[in-house]
């Protein structure tokens, strides 16, 4: 595809085709490890890197892989990228890697990663494919962080706890005690049912915003149609 609209790619990745809120893909790790911001951010960054790397690699080999082995080749690329990310996390954020556990290798099975490789990267050049992977990963990461922030805030009364697991000892002081010590922690928010409810509210909120934006756009079109006048010209030009 020669005419690539980067604004449209960005808008789709972050909002209109968001992997978690619209495609509803990758919910297993999203619901399982999003109990805190640091867990959500760690998994979200790993997924973003895998999506960007995979899309770039698939775009580079798209002309050399036949349809018969296309999907197996894509899976091998995804598995290789996930393995590299897993080794990096073991080397630099080992405690966080232990917390996330099996959900880092399970990125290989995330349908959003394979879906973008097959639907977009296999049909486009390197730069657009890399941008698409990055924006899709960023959209997934933002949803993860939002869910993690809400659950951590309701479940513990504070935000950004244990950020040193990802950013080093200098981030230990980033914790914010939002509601104070007297806050009655809503333990339900930290449990899997709480994750389902938070994600449900996010999806509902997005649908409400989309409906309002559509109604506003329709109103603008209707106003423009009413304000336009049909002009009829007669006569001849010498």
N, C-alpha and C positions, 0 to 999 in steps of 0.2 A: 504494500500500500504506500503510495507516494505522498498522498495528502494526509498527514497525521495532525490531528488537532490535540495539542498537549493540554489545552484548557479542558477539553472534554474528557481526556484520560484522567486528569486530576479530579474533576468533578465526579466522574463515575467511581473512581477508587475510594474517595473520601465520603461520598454521600449516596448518589443515586444507584450505585451497584455495589454497595458496601458488602464485603464478604460475610460479616456477622449479622447485620441488620436486614439485609435484603436477600442475599443468596442463602443465608442461614447455614453457612458452612463453618466447620471447625469449632462447633459448639462444645464438643467434649472437653478439650483442654481449656477453652474459655470459661466454662462453668466450674471446672475442677480446681484450677490453680489461681483463680482471680479473687482470692479472699483478702489479699493485700495489694497495695500499689506496687511494691517491689517485685512480687511474684508475677503480677500481670505485665509489668514493664519488661522483666527478663524474658518471659515467653514471647511477648510482642516483638521485642527487638530481634530475637532469634528467628521468628517467622518472617519478619521484614527482610532480614539478610538472606534467608533462604529463597524468598520470592524474587528478590532482585537478582541474586546470583543465578537462580534457575532460569528465569526469563532471559537473561543475557546469554547464558550458555546455549539454551534451546534456539535462540535467534541465530547464533553463529553457525549452528550445525543444520539448520532447517533445510538447506539445499542439498545436503549430503545423506540424509536419512530417508529411506523409503517408507511408504505407508505401512508396510508389513511389520516393521520393527519400530515404528514411531513411538508408540506408547511405552514399550519396554525401555527404549533409550531414554525417554523422558523420566521414567521412574528411577533409572540408574543415576541420572544427573541429580535428581532431587535427593536420593539417598546419599550421594557423595557430598552434596552441599550440607545436608543435615549432619553427617559425620564430622565434617570440618568444624561446623558451629559447635557441636557437642564437645569436641576436643578442646576448642578454644575456651569454652565455659569451664571445662574441667581444669584447665591451666590457670585461668584468671579469676573465676567466680565459682570456686568449687562448692562452697556452702550453699549458694543459691542453686547450683546444679543438683545437689542432693535433695533440696526441697522440691524442685520441679520434677525430679526423678524421671519416670518413664515418658513424660509428656514431651520432652525434647526429642527423643527418637521418633515419637508418634507424629511429628510434623510431616514425616514421609507420607503418612496416610491422609493428610489434610487435603480434602478435595479442592480447596481453593487454589492450592499450589499447582496441582496437576491441571486443573481447569484453566488457569491463566496461561500455562505453558502450551496447552493444546489450542485454546481458543484465540490467543493473541500473539504470543511469542513466536509460534511456528509459522505465522503469516506476516510478520513485520520485521523491520530492521532492528539493529542492536539498540540504538538510543531510545526509540519509542518503546521497545520491549522492556528495557531497564526502567524507564520512567513508569510504565504500567505496573511492573512488579513492585516498585518502591511505593507507589500510591496505594495499591491494593494492600500492601503490608502495613502502610501507615494508617489506612482506614481500620484495619483489624486491630492494630496496636492501640489506637485511640479508644475503640470500644472496650478493649481489655482494661485499659487504665481507668476508664469511667466506671466500669463495673467494680474493679478492685477498689477504687476510691470510695464509692458508695458503701460497699460491704465493710471495708475497714472502718469507715467513719461511724456507721451504725453499730458495728459489732464491738468496737474497742473505744470509740470516742476520740480517736486521734488519726492523724494521717502521716504518711511517709516514714513509718517505723521500719527499722532494719535496712535503711537504704545503703548502709555500709557494705551489705552483701553484694551490691552491684557497683558502687562507686568508690569503695574504699573507706578507711576510717574517718576521713574528713567529712563524710556524709552522715556520720552517726548523730550529729546535732541537728539534722534536718527535720526531726520528728516534731509535729505540731499537735499539741494537746488542745483540740478544738473545743470540746465540751467540758473539760475539767474532770477531776476525780469523781465527782458526784453523779456523773452521767450513768444511767442504768443501761448497761451494755445490752444490745439486742443480739443475743447469741445466734438467733435464728438466721440473721443476715450472713453469718459465716458458714452456714451449712448449705449443702447443695440446693435445697428448695429455695433458699434466699437468693441464690445466684439466678435461678430460673425466673423469679419474680422481678429482680432488677433488670435482667435482659428483656423481659416482657414489657416493662415500663419504658425502656429505651426504644424498643421497636414501636410501641404505641405512640411515644412522643414524636418519633420521626414521621410516622404516618400522619399525625395531626399537623405537623409543620408542612409536610408535602401537600396536604389537602388545602391548607390556608394559602400556600404559595400558588397552587393551581387556581384557586378561586380568585385570587388577586390578579393573576395573569389573564384569566377569562374576563374579568371585569374591565381590565385595561383594553382588551381586544374589542369588547362590546362597546365601550365608550368611543374607541377610535372608529368603529364602524358607524356609530350614530353620528359622529361629527363629520364624517366624510361626505362630500357632496358630489353627485354625478353631473358632470358638465357636458352639454351637448353642443357641438359646434356645427354650424351649417354654412353654406356658401362655397364658393370656389376660389381657388388660388390661381391668379393669372401667371 
